[in-house]
């Protein structure tokens, strides 16, 4: 039994849900989890959430274009039909492992920021890779 091909629409939905997960994670970290210091004291917590959400969104769009689309189009046919969980774990690993590369390219080498962003990238990477596969199995 052949597996249905991924449609561009399912990749787009995977990107949207992955991005929403990223923004939700960041909102929970920024507004729900207590911090010993104020976040963005110069402009306030809401404005700094908006600014950093825009930065994370641009990074996610670039990341999705560089990592997820080629992986979904070229790795999936080479590796064969794995479950959605496996593809989600592959996506989580690829998104998290790309954070040190981003830090080198942007000349930002603080270890605690790299770890925080790598952990933040796990869930969107998982969703962006697992959702298109899950949608193909359901439809």
RAKA-V869173 format. One record per backbone hydrogen bond with DSSP energy under -1.0 kcal/mol. CO is the residue of the C=O (numbers start at 1). NH is the residue of the N-H. Records with the same first field share a line. If there is no record, write none. Layout:
CO=NH / NH
//
This chain:
7=11
8=12
9=13
10=14
11=15
12=16
13=17
14=18
15=19
16=20
17=21
18=22
19=23
20=24
21=25
22=26
23=27
24=28
25=29
26=30
27=31
28=32 / 33
40=44
44=48
45=49
46=50
47=51
48=52
49=53
50=54
51=55
52=56
53=57
54=58
55=59
56=60
57=61
58=62
59=63
60=64
61=65
62=66
63=67
64=69
67=71
68=72
69=73
70=74
71=75 / 76
75=79
76=80
80=82
83=87
84=88
85=89
86=90
87=91
88=92
89=93
90=94
91=95
92=96
93=97
94=98
98=102
99=103
100=104
101=105
102=106
103=108
110=114
111=115
112=116
113=117
114=118
115=119
116=120
117=121
121=125
122=126
123=127
124=128
125=129
126=130
127=131
130=134
131=135
132=136
133=137
134=138
135=139
//
